[in-house]
Amino acid sequence: MDLNKLSEDALARINAADSLEALDQIRVDYLGKKGELTSLLKTLGKLPAEERKAAGQDINNAKRELQQALEARKGALEAEKLNARLASEKVDVTLPGRGQQAGGLHPVTRTMARIESLFSRLGFTVEQGPEIEDDFHNFEALNIPSHHPARAMHDTFYFDSNTLLRTHTSPVQVRHMEKNQPPLRIIAPGRVYRCDSDLTHTPMFHQVEGLLVDENVSFA
C-alpha cells in the first residue's frame, strides 16, 4: 500500500469532516485496532531487516501527522459547535422579564410522592381512607382489645365513644379488604393523629402502610 497516498486520503477526509462523529470514524478507520495504519505496522515483520526500521519510522511519522491533524480538526469543530450554541442561546434583551416562582413542595410532600411512585412501579395501588374513623375500623377489626392502652383518652383523639381521629392508616387496609378479594397489593399513605406532643413527637404525623395478600409472596 502506498503510504503517501494513504496519508493524503486520510488528511483530505479529516479536513472535510463536518462533525465530531465523522471525525471519530476517520480516527477508527486509520488509527483504530483494525485501522489501515495499524495494519501497516503489523506487516513490518514481513519486511527484510534492512528495510524494517525505515518503514517503521515512515509509518509512525504518518501516524503522528494524522493524530495532529485529528486534534486540530477536533478543536475547530468544537469551537464551531460552541459558537453555534452561543448564537442560538443569545439573550433577546427586548423580551419581558420572567417572574420567579415562589415557594416549593414541602419535604414531607416530596417524600410521600416518591414513596407512592416507587410502590406504583412495583404494582401497588395507592388507597386513601377517612381521617375521622369509627372504633371498629381503627381498633376492633385489627384485634385491638377494649383494654388496650392505645384506646385510652390520653393516646387517642375521640369525638365520642365511637368516633375518633385515626391513629394509623391500618383502617384503610380493613376497608379495602371489605370490598376486594385477594390478590391485594396496596399502600395506604396519609395523616394520622395521636395525643402525643414533645420534642420528638407531634399530634399529627404522616404514615405509610403496605398490604400484600397473595400466594407465594415474601419479604424477599
WOZIUR-V753882 format. One record per pair of residues at least 12 apart in sequence whose C-alpha atoms are under 10 Angstrom apart, sorted by sequence separation. I is the first residue (numbers start at 1). GAP is how many residues later the second one is. D is the distance in whole Angstrom. If there is no record, write none. Layout:
# WOZIUR-V753882
i->I gap->GAP d->D
i->I gap->GAP d->D
This chain:
# WOZIUR-V753882
i->14 gap->12 d->7
i->44 gap->12 d->7
i->139 gap->12 d->8
i->155 gap->12 d->9
i->176 gap->12 d->10
i->192 gap->12 d->6
i->193 gap->12 d->7
i->13 gap->13 d->7
i->14 gap->13 d->9
i->43 gap->13 d->10
i->138 gap->13 d->10
i->173 gap->13 d->8
i->191 gap->13 d->7
i->192 gap->13 d->6
i->193 gap->13 d->9
i->41 gap->14 d->9
i->42 gap->14 d->10
i->172 gap->14 d->10
i->173 gap->14 d->8
i->191 gap->14 d->6
i->192 gap->14 d->6
i->193 gap->14 d->10
i->11 gap->15 d->10
i->40 gap->15 d->9
i->41 gap->15 d->7
i->44 gap->15 d->10
i->172 gap->15 d->9
i->173 gap->15 d->7
i->190 gap->15 d->8
i->191 gap->15 d->4
i->192 gap->15 d->7
i->10 gap->16 d->8
i->40 gap->16 d->9
i->41 gap->16 d->10
i->135 gap->16 d->9
i->151 gap->16 d->10
i->172 gap->16 d->6
i->190 gap->16 d->6
i->191 gap->16 d->6
i->192 gap->16 d->10
i->10 gap->17 d->9
i->150 gap->17 d->9
i->170 gap->17 d->10
i->171 gap->17 d->9
i->172 gap->17 d->9
i->189 gap->17 d->7
i->190 gap->17 d->6
i->191 gap->17 d->9
i->41 gap->18 d->7
i->169 gap->18 d->9
i->170 gap->18 d->8
i->172 gap->18 d->10
i->189 gap->18 d->6
i->190 gap->18 d->7
i->10 gap->19 d->9
i->40 gap->19 d->7
i->41 gap->19 d->8
i->169 gap->19 d->6
i->170 gap->19 d->10
i->188 gap->19 d->8
i->189 gap->19 d->4
i->190 gap->19 d->9
i->10 gap->20 d->7
i->168 gap->20 d->10
i->169 gap->20 d->7
i->188 gap->20 d->5
i->189 gap->20 d->6
i->38 gap->21 d->9
i->168 gap->21 d->10
i->169 gap->21 d->7
i->187 gap->21 d->7
i->188 gap->21 d->5
i->189 gap->21 d->9
i->37 gap->22 d->7
i->38 gap->22 d->10
i->168 gap->22 d->9
i->169 gap->22 d->8
i->187 gap->22 d->6
i->188 gap->22 d->6
i->7 gap->23 d->9
i->37 gap->23 d->9
i->135 gap->23 d->10
i->168 gap->23 d->8
i->169 gap->23 d->7
i->186 gap->23 d->8
i->187 gap->23 d->4
i->188 gap->23 d->8
i->6 gap->24 d->9
i->134 gap->24 d->10
i->138 gap->24 d->10
i->167 gap->24 d->9
i->168 gap->24 d->5
i->169 gap->24 d->10
i->186 gap->24 d->6
i->187 gap->24 d->6
i->37 gap->25 d->8
i->38 gap->25 d->9
i->132 gap->25 d->10
i->133 gap->25 d->10
i->134 gap->25 d->10
i->135 gap->25 d->10
i->138 gap->25 d->10
i->166 gap->25 d->8
i->167 gap->25 d->5
i->168 gap->25 d->7
i->185 gap->25 d->8
i->186 gap->25 d->5
i->187 gap->25 d->9
i->10 gap->26 d->10
i->37 gap->26 d->7
i->132 gap->26 d->9
i->133 gap->26 d->10
i->134 gap->26 d->10
i->135 gap->26 d->8
i->136 gap->26 d->8
i->138 gap->26 d->9
i->165 gap->26 d->10
i->166 gap->26 d->6
i->167 gap->26 d->5
i->168 gap->26 d->9
i->185 gap->26 d->6
i->186 gap->26 d->7
i->132 gap->27 d->9
i->134 gap->27 d->9
i->135 gap->27 d->5
i->136 gap->27 d->9
i->138 gap->27 d->9
i->139 gap->27 d->9
i->165 gap->27 d->7
i->166 gap->27 d->6
i->167 gap->27 d->6
i->184 gap->27 d->7
i->185 gap->27 d->5
i->186 gap->27 d->9
i->134 gap->28 d->5
i->135 gap->28 d->6
i->138 gap->28 d->6
i->139 gap->28 d->9
i->142 gap->28 d->8
i->165 gap->28 d->6
i->166 gap->28 d->8
i->167 gap->28 d->9
i->184 gap->28 d->5
i->185 gap->28 d->7
i->37 gap->29 d->10
i->133 gap->29 d->8
i->134 gap->29 d->5
i->135 gap->29 d->7
i->137 gap->29 d->9
i->138 gap->29 d->7
i->139 gap->29 d->10
i->141 gap->29 d->10
i->142 gap->29 d->8
i->164 gap->29 d->9
i->165 gap->29 d->8
i->183 gap->29 d->8
i->184 gap->29 d->5
i->185 gap->29 d->8
i->6 gap->30 d->8
i->7 gap->30 d->9
i->133 gap->30 d->6
i->134 gap->30 d->6
i->135 gap->30 d->10
i->138 gap->30 d->8
i->141 gap->30 d->8
i->182 gap->30 d->9
i->183 gap->30 d->5
i->184 gap->30 d->7
i->6 gap->31 d->8
i->132 gap->31 d->7
i->133 gap->31 d->5
i->134 gap->31 d->8
i->135 gap->31 d->9
i->138 gap->31 d->8
i->139 gap->31 d->9
i->142 gap->31 d->10
i->182 gap->31 d->6
i->183 gap->31 d->5
i->31 gap->32 d->7
i->132 gap->32 d->6
i->133 gap->32 d->6
i->134 gap->32 d->8
i->138 gap->32 d->7
i->139 gap->32 d->8
i->142 gap->32 d->8
i->181 gap->32 d->9
i->182 gap->32 d->6
i->183 gap->32 d->8
i->3 gap->33 d->10
i->30 gap->33 d->9
i->131 gap->33 d->8
i->132 gap->33 d->5
i->133 gap->33 d->5
i->137 gap->33 d->8
i->138 gap->33 d->5
i->141 gap->33 d->7
i->181 gap->33 d->10
i->182 gap->33 d->9
i->3 gap->34 d->9
i->131 gap->34 d->6
i->132 gap->34 d->6
i->133 gap->34 d->9
i->137 gap->34 d->5
i->138 gap->34 d->9
i->141 gap->34 d->10
i->177 gap->34 d->10
i->1 gap->35 d->10
i->31 gap->35 d->9
i->130 gap->35 d->9
i->131 gap->35 d->6
i->132 gap->35 d->10
i->136 gap->35 d->9
i->137 gap->35 d->8
i->176 gap->35 d->10
i->30 gap->36 d->9
i->31 gap->36 d->8
i->130 gap->36 d->8
i->131 gap->36 d->9
i->135 gap->36 d->10
i->137 gap->36 d->9
i->138 gap->36 d->9
i->157 gap->36 d->7
i->167 gap->36 d->10
i->173 gap->36 d->8
i->177 gap->36 d->10
i->3 gap->37 d->9
i->30 gap->37 d->10
i->129 gap->37 d->10
i->131 gap->37 d->9
i->134 gap->37 d->9
i->137 gap->37 d->7
i->156 gap->37 d->7
i->157 gap->37 d->6
i->167 gap->37 d->9
i->168 gap->37 d->10
i->169 gap->37 d->9
i->170 gap->37 d->10
i->172 gap->37 d->9
i->173 gap->37 d->8
i->174 gap->37 d->10
i->131 gap->38 d->8
i->133 gap->38 d->8
i->136 gap->38 d->10
i->137 gap->38 d->7
i->155 gap->38 d->9
i->156 gap->38 d->5
i->157 gap->38 d->6
i->167 gap->38 d->10
i->168 gap->38 d->9
i->169 gap->38 d->7
i->170 gap->38 d->9
i->172 gap->38 d->10
i->173 gap->38 d->7
i->1 gap->39 d->8
i->27 gap->39 d->8
i->130 gap->39 d->9
i->133 gap->39 d->10
i->155 gap->39 d->6
i->156 gap->39 d->6
i->165 gap->39 d->10
i->168 gap->39 d->7
i->169 gap->39 d->7
i->170 gap->39 d->7
i->172 gap->39 d->10
i->173 gap->39 d->10
i->26 gap->40 d->10
i->27 gap->40 d->8
i->129 gap->40 d->8
i->131 gap->40 d->9
i->154 gap->40 d->8
i->155 gap->40 d->5
i->156 gap->40 d->9
i->167 gap->40 d->10
i->168 gap->40 d->9
i->169 gap->40 d->6
i->170 gap->40 d->9
i->128 gap->41 d->9
i->129 gap->41 d->9
i->130 gap->41 d->9
i->131 gap->41 d->10
i->153 gap->41 d->10
i->154 gap->41 d->6
i->155 gap->41 d->7
i->168 gap->41 d->9
i->169 gap->41 d->9
i->170 gap->41 d->9
i->127 gap->42 d->10
i->129 gap->42 d->7
i->130 gap->42 d->8
i->153 gap->42 d->8
i->154 gap->42 d->8
i->27 gap->43 d->7
i->128 gap->43 d->10
i->129 gap->43 d->5
i->152 gap->43 d->10
i->26 gap->44 d->9
i->128 gap->44 d->6
i->129 gap->44 d->9
i->150 gap->44 d->9
i->127 gap->45 d->7
i->128 gap->45 d->9
i->129 gap->45 d->10
i->24 gap->46 d->9
i->127 gap->46 d->8
i->129 gap->46 d->8
i->157 gap->46 d->9
i->23 gap->47 d->7
i->128 gap->47 d->10
i->129 gap->47 d->9
i->156 gap->47 d->10
i->23 gap->48 d->10
i->127 gap->48 d->10
i->128 gap->48 d->9
i->155 gap->48 d->10
i->127 gap->49 d->8
i->23 gap->50 d->8
i->24 gap->50 d->9
i->23 gap->51 d->7
i->3 gap->52 d->10
i->7 gap->52 d->10
i->10 gap->52 d->10
i->14 gap->52 d->8
i->17 gap->53 d->10
i->20 gap->53 d->9
i->21 gap->53 d->10
i->4 gap->54 d->9
i->8 gap->54 d->10
i->11 gap->54 d->9
i->15 gap->54 d->8
i->19 gap->54 d->10
i->20 gap->54 d->7
i->23 gap->54 d->9
i->3 gap->55 d->8
i->4 gap->55 d->10
i->7 gap->55 d->6
i->11 gap->55 d->7
i->14 gap->55 d->7
i->15 gap->55 d->9
i->18 gap->55 d->9
i->19 gap->55 d->9
i->20 gap->55 d->10
i->3 gap->56 d->7
i->6 gap->56 d->9
i->7 gap->56 d->8
i->10 gap->56 d->7
i->14 gap->56 d->6
i->17 gap->56 d->8
i->18 gap->56 d->10
i->20 gap->56 d->10
i->14 gap->57 d->10
i->15 gap->57 d->9
i->16 gap->57 d->9
i->17 gap->57 d->9
i->20 gap->57 d->7
i->4 gap->58 d->8
i->7 gap->58 d->8
i->8 gap->58 d->10
i->11 gap->58 d->7
i->14 gap->58 d->10
i->15 gap->58 d->7
i->18 gap->58 d->10
i->19 gap->58 d->7
i->20 gap->58 d->8
i->127 gap->58 d->10
i->128 gap->58 d->10
i->3 gap->59 d->8
i->7 gap->59 d->7
i->10 gap->59 d->9
i->11 gap->59 d->9
i->14 gap->59 d->7
i->18 gap->59 d->7
i->19 gap->59 d->9
i->125 gap->59 d->9
i->126 gap->59 d->9
i->127 gap->59 d->7
i->128 gap->59 d->9
i->129 gap->59 d->8
i->131 gap->59 d->8
i->10 gap->60 d->10
i->14 gap->60 d->9
i->17 gap->60 d->9
i->124 gap->60 d->8
i->125 gap->60 d->7
i->126 gap->60 d->6
i->127 gap->60 d->6
i->128 gap->60 d->6
i->129 gap->60 d->9
i->130 gap->60 d->9
i->131 gap->60 d->7
i->132 gap->60 d->10
i->19 gap->61 d->10
i->20 gap->61 d->10
i->124 gap->61 d->5
i->125 gap->61 d->5
i->126 gap->61 d->5
i->127 gap->61 d->5
i->128 gap->61 d->7
i->129 gap->61 d->8
i->130 gap->61 d->10
i->131 gap->61 d->7
i->132 gap->61 d->10
i->18 gap->62 d->10
i->19 gap->62 d->9
i->123 gap->62 d->7
i->124 gap->62 d->5
i->125 gap->62 d->6
i->126 gap->62 d->6
i->127 gap->62 d->7
i->128 gap->62 d->7
i->131 gap->62 d->9
i->122 gap->63 d->9
i->123 gap->63 d->8
i->124 gap->63 d->7
i->125 gap->63 d->9
i->126 gap->63 d->7
i->127 gap->63 d->9
i->124 gap->64 d->10
i->120 gap->65 d->10
i->119 gap->66 d->10
i->120 gap->66 d->9
i->119 gap->67 d->8
i->120 gap->67 d->9
i->119 gap->68 d->8
i->116 gap->71 d->8
i->115 gap->72 d->9
i->116 gap->72 d->9
i->116 gap->73 d->8
i->115 gap->74 d->9
i->113 gap->76 d->10
i->112 gap->77 d->7
i->112 gap->78 d->9
i->127 gap->83 d->10
i->126 gap->84 d->9
i->125 gap->85 d->10
i->124 gap->86 d->9
i->125 gap->86 d->10
i->124 gap->87 d->9
i->124 gap->88 d->9
i->119 gap->91 d->9
i->116 gap->92 d->9
i->115 gap->93 d->9
i->112 gap->94 d->9
i->112 gap->95 d->9
i->112 gap->96 d->8
i->108 gap->97 d->10
i->109 gap->97 d->10
i->108 gap->98 d->8
